[in-house]
Amino acid sequence: MKSLVVFYTRTGNTKFLAEKIAEELEADIEEIIDKKKRQGKIAWLSAGRDAMKGNKTEIGEITKNPSEYELIAIGTPNWASKPTPAIRTYLGKYDLSGKKVVAFCSSDGYDSGQKVIAELKTMIPNSDSLESLVVEKPLKNKADAENNISEWCNKIKLQ
Ligand SMILES: Cc1cc2nc3c(=O)[nH]c(=O)nc-3n(C[C@H](O)[C@H](O)[C@H](O)COP(=O)(O)O)c2cc1C
């Protein structure tokens, strides 16, 4: 199945997951760039506020056309129990109807991350039984994260 991993990362955790998923699924990979400044204390606060309000943002150029793929894995960090503005923007731009879509999320474990997944479902067509994975602090627990990803990808491959 021709597969694409699409992700946003601010500090590398979601990228770590995305790269492992791409390896497991032999997928192409697209990193979404948020053009708004997201580093530093003030930017951290506005990031949380943007996520909570469901704001979109300006994103960098998209290099892979999702319509050419059958399976698309969408990855976002958990920001205030919401998907990031960059991923919200991407999902607003592309119609993924007819695709098999799965979602992954990295978090610090303040909450289960299920609200992020629930919100992603509202942006992805036919996602009632969306296959999803939340991983806590992937860069701090790399081996565990890799094992979780391998198991998850095996499940996806069997479907
Ligand atoms: C603005 C902001 C809000 C966050 N809110 C949450 C949260 O509600 N729950 C949580 O578990 N982690 C939260 N985090 C932590 C990130 O989800 C976590 O560090 C994630 O792994 C970062 O992914 P990244 O390295 O790919 O950017 C938040 C981080 C930021 C920057």
The ligand as a Tripos MOL2 file, in Angstrom:
@<TRIPOS>MOLECULE
LIG
   31    33     1     0     0
SMALL
NO_CHARGES

@<TRIPOS>ATOM
      1 C1          1.8150   24.5940   23.9040 C.3       1 LIG1
      2 C2          1.9820   23.1910   24.4240 C.ar      1 LIG1
      3 C3          0.9490   22.5610   25.0930 C.ar      1 LIG1
      4 C4          1.0900   21.2430   25.5610 C.ar      1 LIG1
      5 N1          0.0260   20.6380   26.1700 N.ar      1 LIG1
      6 C5          0.1370   19.3470   26.5690 C.ar      1 LIG1
      7 C6         -0.9800   18.6670   27.1500 C.ar      1 LIG1
      8 O1         -2.0870   19.2110   27.2690 O.2       1 LIG1
      9 N2         -0.8050   17.3820   27.5450 N.ar      1 LIG1
     10 C7          0.3990   16.7320   27.4210 C.ar      1 LIG1
     11 O2          0.4890   15.5710   27.8150 O.2       1 LIG1
     12 N3          1.4700   17.3480   26.8620 N.ar      1 LIG1
     13 C8          1.3690   18.6280   26.4340 C.ar      1 LIG1
     14 N4          2.4460   19.2640   25.8610 N.ar      1 LIG1
     15 C9          3.7060   18.5260   25.6980 C.3       1 LIG1
     16 C10         3.8870   17.9740   24.2920 C.3       1 LIG1
     17 O3          2.7110   17.3300   23.8170 O.3       1 LIG1
     18 C11         5.0260   16.9280   24.2570 C.3       1 LIG1
     19 O4          6.1990   17.4780   24.7840 O.3       1 LIG1
     20 C12         5.2480   16.4140   22.8530 C.3       1 LIG1
     21 O5          5.9680   15.2000   22.9160 O.3       1 LIG1
     22 C13         6.0310   17.4140   22.0200 C.3       1 LIG1
     23 O6          6.1450   16.9310   20.7080 O.3       1 LIG1
     24 P1          7.2560   17.5150   19.7150 P.3       1 LIG1
     25 O7          8.6020   17.2810   20.3570 O.co2     1 LIG1
     26 O8          7.0960   16.7040   18.4680 O.co2     1 LIG1
     27 O9          7.0040   18.9600   19.4970 O.co2     1 LIG1
     28 C14         2.3240   20.5580   25.3820 C.ar      1 LIG1
     29 C15         3.3710   21.2080   24.7150 C.ar      1 LIG1
     30 C16         3.2180   22.5010   24.2170 C.ar      1 LIG1
     31 C17         4.3530   23.1740   23.4810 C.3       1 LIG1
@<TRIPOS>BOND
     1     1     2 1
     2     2     3 ar
     3     2    30 ar
     4     3     4 ar
     5     4     5 ar
     6     4    28 ar
     7     5     6 ar
     8     6     7 ar
     9     6    13 1
    10     7     8 2
    11     7     9 ar
    12     9    10 ar
    13    10    11 2
    14    10    12 ar
    15    12    13 ar
    16    13    14 ar
    17    14    15 1
    18    14    28 ar
    19    15    16 1
    20    16    17 1
    21    16    18 1
    22    18    19 1
    23    18    20 1
    24    20    21 1
    25    20    22 1
    26    22    23 1
    27    23    24 1
    28    24    25 2
    29    24    26 1
    30    24    27 1
    31    28    29 ar
    32    29    30 ar
    33    30    31 1
@<TRIPOS>SUBSTRUCTURE
     1 LIG1         1 GROUP 0 **** ****
